[in-house]
Amino acid sequence: MKYNISAESCEQLMEEFKNNQPFEKGKRMLFINVGNKDVYNITAPFIINGEKIIAGRVENRDSEYSQIMFFTFNGEAWSPKEKAPVFNLQDPFVTGINNEIIFGGVEVFQKNNDRTKLQWRTVFFRGTNINHLKLFAAGPIGMKDIRLIQLCDQRIGVFTRPQGEIGGRGKIGFTIISSLNELTEETIEKASIIDNQFIEEEWGGVNEPHLLSNGKIGVLGHIACFDENQNRHYYSMAFLFDPDLKKSSPIKIIAVRENFEEGEFKRKDLIDVVFSGGLIRRNDGYAELYAGVSDAQAHRIIIPDPFLEYEKNS
């Protein structure tokens, strides 16, 4: 596997993606019993005590104040799980470490009690099931897209997304910790930036890392840019990351807005947005990608497994 030596723009990556389109359009997922609120930026389904569950961002169309709810499937639609907790957070993620559920999202709050300004940070919970999740860590203020993964040697990989002086509009960092007790703001801020991933005008982040059969990490993420009218364009992407060498493969786009059914949107500048949520790898060479679309809907699409080549070419 060759490692990345230069960043490519969204435009370049889209040109490469033209010949790698999914075979069928993705389908909108139906969520019920949430009133008139939207459900989007969902996780992939995960199993707890034999029950399939999805966590999703639930909010009013004209608001940024969200709740994360847990949903179960009744054969036709997803509805809120009975007696499950509800969190005042955005953009859920779920993984497993040392037989515990690690759950998190983005906390949004007022800056110095000023209603006109908002701040945010990623928060982390742990527990043996979703009804007994306890807060145990929080990232630096202003940082989203922090994700964890347990490595082959049982240590924990931490993907970060600094902005500003270090990260510009948003780059990806990585570090390794020995235990969840080491997940602190200081540790997160000291993560090393992965080289050559985004040009300066663009940004991206990790949504869900997968441990591959070769011990490397298949990363599901997003890459984004503005156009000349300040409309946002978010694309689902993937890359290979070697936690020992701290190097990544070139980024590849795996799904774009056109690959999904048409539908509603939160704002006009968010129409062309696909926010990767999670990926279920199948045994037939394909994968199920779950994503938020246009900041208003949740969709599912079948795509070629983006991580297979990383295992075959290792």
N, C-alpha and C positions, 0 to 999 in steps of 0.2 A: 504494500500500500504506500503510495506516495504521500508525503506530507505537504501541507500548504506553504507556499513560498511567497504568495502575493494575494492581496485582497481583490475580490471582484465585486463590481457594483451590482445592484439589483437588476439593472438593465442587461448587463452581461449574463447574469445567472438566468434571467428570464429567456434570453435567446437560447441558452443551452437546454432549458426546460421544454422548449417547443416540441422536441422529439421524444419527450418522456412523459406524455400526458397520461393520466389515469384513463382506464377504459370506459368507465361509466361515471355519470355525475353523482356527487354526494347527495344524500337525502336529509331534509330537515327532520330533527327529532321532536316529538311531541311531548311537551311538559304541561301538566294540568294541575289544578287546585292551587294556583299561585296568584289568583286574581288577575289583574290586567298587567302584571309585571312580566318583564322579559327574563328568560333563562339563557345564559350564554357562557362562554369560557369554561366549559365543563372539563372534568377529568375523564379519563377512560374509565370504563366500569372496573370495579374491583370487588373481590369476594370477601365477605365477613360472615363467618358462621354459616357458610353455604348459601348466602344470599347475595345476589348481584346488586351493587350500589353504585350510584354516580353522585359526585358532588358538583354543584353548579352555582354560578354567580346569578343572583336574583335581584333585579332592581327595576325601578320605574324608568321609563324611557327618557325622562327629563332630569335624571339625577345621577350622581356619582356615588351616592351612599348606598352600598350594597349589603346583601346578606348572602352567606353561603349556606345552602341547604343540602341535605342528603335525600336522594330520590331512589325509589325502587320501581321496577317495571311490572305492569299488570297484564302484559300481553299485547297491549295496544299503545300505551302511553306511560310516561314516567310521572310519578306523583310523589309528594313529600313522604318520607318514611315516618311512620308513626313513632312518636316519643323520641325522635332523633334530635340532637342538639342543633341549634341555629347560631351561626357566628356572624357578627357584624364586620365582615371582611369581603374583599374582592379576590377573584382569580385563584380558586383552590388548587392544591396539589396534594398528592398522597403517595407515600412510598412505605416500604417496610425495612426496618433495621433492627437486628437482634430480637426478632419475634415481636416487635412492637409496631404499631401503626404510627407513622410520622405524618402529620397533617399540618397544613399551613395555608396562609393566604396573605393578602395585603391589607393592612390596617390603615384607614384614612382618617385623619383628624385635623382639627383647626390649628393653625399656627398661632401660638400665643393668644389663644381665644379670639382671633380675628376671623370672623365668618367669611371674609372675602379671600382668604388664603388657606390652602390646604397643604398638609404634609402627609407622608406615607412611609411605611416600613413593612418589611416582611416579618411575620410572627410564626412561631413553630409550637406545635402541640404534640404530645406523645401519650400513648395508652395502649391497653390490650384490646379495646374495642372503641367504637365511635362515641359511646355514651360515657366513657371515662377518660376523655382527653384532657390533659393538663398542660398549660402553657409552660414552656421550659427555656425558650430563647427568643430573641428578637434581633433583627439585623439593623444596620445603620439607617438613620432617617434618610429618606430619599432613594433607597435601593429596593427595587423589585427583582423578581426572577432569580432568587436564591434557591438552589435545589441541592438535594443530598442524594448520595448513592453509596451503598455498601460495596466495597471492593472485594476481590477474591481473598485477600489476606485479612479480611474483617475490619480493616480501617475504613474510614468514611471520607469519600470525596465530596468536596463542596464547590459548586459552581456559583459564581457571583456575577453581579452586573453593575460595576461602578460607572458613574457619570461625572461630568465636570472636568476638572483639571486632569484627572487620570484617565477617565473613560470617554470623554467627549459626550456625544449623544447617547452612548451606551455600548460598552464593550463587555466581553466575557472574561472573567477571571476564574482561577482554579487553585485550590489548596487541599491538603489532606490533613485530617485530624484523627486522633486515636480513639476518641469516644465522643458521645454527644455532649458531654460536660465541657468540651473544648470549643463548642459552637458559641462564640462570643462576637460582639461587634468588632473588637480589635482583630481577631483572627480573620474575620470576613474581609475587613478592610485591607489586610496585608496579603490577600490572595494575588498571585501573579497573573498578569494579563496574558491571554493566549494570543500569540503573534498572528498578524496578517489575516484577520478575519473580516473586517469591515473598513470601507473607505471612510474618510473623516466626516462626510456629510450624511452617512447612514449609520444604522445601529441594529442591534439584535440582542437576543437573550436565549437562555435555556429554559425549556418548558418541562421536559421529562428525560432524564438520562436512563439508559438501559445497559445493564452489564451483559456483555457478549460472551460467547462460548470461549473466546480466546483471551478473556480477562481484560480486554479493552472496553471502551464505553461508546455505545451508539447514542448520539445526542439528538433528541427531537427539540427543535427550537423555532425561532422566528427571526426573520430579517426584515427591515423596514426602511422606508425613505419618505421624503416629502416630494411632491411635484411643484411646478412653478406657481401653482395656486394654493399651496400649503395644504393640499389634500394628503392624507396619510395612505400609504400602501404597505400592507403587511402580508408577508408570504410565509407559508410553512416550509421549514427547511430542516436538513439533517447534516451531520458530519460525524466522522470518527475521531475520538480523542484517546490518545495513549497516556494514561496517568503516570507512567514511569518516565517517559521522555518529555512529557508536558507539551506535546505537539498534536496538531489536528490535521485531518485531511481537508481538502477544499470543501467549501460549503456547496450543497446542491439544494435547489428548490424542489419540493415534493408535492405541493398543492397550492393553488391560487384561487381567488374568488370565483373565477369563471368555471371552475370545476364543480361548483355547487349550484343547487337550485337558486333561482332568483328569490328575493324576499325583502323584508323590511330592514331598515337601518336606523341607528341611533341618531346620526347626523349625516349630512351630505358629504362631509370630509372623511367619513368612516365607512363609506360604501365598500371600498376595495380593501377590506381587512379580513384576514384569516389568522386567528390566534390559536396556535397549536395547543391542545389540551392534554392529550395522551394518545398512546399507541398500543394496540394489542397485536402482537405478532402471531401469525397463524402457521400451521404446518404445511400449507400448500404454496408457499412462496409469496403470499400476500399478507397485508396487514390492514387493520381497521384503524383509521385515523379519526379521532374525535376532536372537534374544534369549535371555537366561537367564530361566528361569521357576522361581519358588519356591526359588531357590538350590539346585536339585538337577538340573535338566534343561535341555536346549537345544531350542528350537523355532524353526520358520520359519512365517511367515504372509504371505499376499498381501494388500496393502492398497492403496487409492488412493494414488498418488504424492503424498506430503504437501507436496512442494516445487513442484509444477506451478503452483499459484495464485500463488506468489511470483515466478515468472518471467512469468506472464501479466499480472499487475497492476503490474509495475514501471514 
